[in-house]
């Protein structure tokens, strides 16, 4: 289950990239702030560590893990240009949105 501070169910599907915005990673989590911290601190070995994925450029909040997983799978099947356009709709400069997450 996914909860925010008000005990309302929330989950997130998110897109992260590296410093030069050349590699995209799409994931799903029940705690976006914690998961982004894990990517930035290379807690989990694998793709994001190898490609230095450490900048959150897009996320969507959902009410259930099931809807987040469905959206994640949908985005992973998109062409790269579609993903870039989606990011640019809310974040045209590819800023690190994790800096704005509540602490």
N, C-alpha and C positions, 0 to 999 in steps of 0.2 A: 504494500500500500504506500501511497505517497501523500504526505501531509505538509502543510506550511505552518507558520507560527500560530495561526488561528484554528488549527486542527482540521482544516478543509483539505480534502484530497487534491493533491497536485503532483504532476509528473512533468518531465520536460523531454523533448527531443531537441537536439542541439547540433550545431555545426561549428567545428573548430578548424583552424588552419595554422600554418607556420608563419614565421616572420615575413616571408616574401609572398604569402598568399598563393603558393603554388600547389600545395597538397591539402585536400579537404578530408575531414573525418566527420562522420555522422554517428551520433550515439543517442542513447536513451538513458534516463536516470530518474531515481526517485528523490535525489538531492543534488540539484544543479551546482550549487556553491561548492559542496564537498567534491563532486566529480571533477569540476574544473580545477580545483586545487590539486587533485590527484594527477591530472594531466600535466599541469604546470610543474609539479614537483617530481614527475616521472616515477610515481609510486608503482604503477603497473607496467611491467615490461611488455614490449610488443610494438605495434605499428606506430602509435603516437609518440613513443620514446624514440624510435628509429628515425622518424621524420620530423622530430622536434615540434610536434603539434602542441601549441601552448596559448593560442589566442581564440577566445570565444567570439564568433562573428555573427551568430544567429541562434535563436532559440524560440521554441513555442511551448507554452504551458498547456497541459491537458489535465483532464479530471481523472484519468485512469491509466494504469500502466499498459493496458490493452490498446487504448487509442494511441498512446505514444509509440508503441511498437509498430502498429499499423502505419502510422505516419513515417516512422523511421524507414520501414521497408519501402514505402512509396518514394521517399526522397533518394534512397540508395539506388533506385532504378532509374532515376532521372538522368538526363544528359548533363554533363558538366556546365554547359551554358545556362541551362535552366536553374541549376543550383546557384550559380553566380548571380543571375538575375533576381532570384528570391532573396539572397543576401542583400543585394544592392537596394531592394525596395525599402528595407528598414535601416540599412547600414551601408550607405554608398561609399564610405571611406574605409570600410573594413576595420573600424576601430575595435579594440578589445572591450567587449561588452561586460566582461567579468569585473571590470573596474567599477561598474555601476550597480552590481548586485549588492543587496543588503548584507551588511557584515553581521 
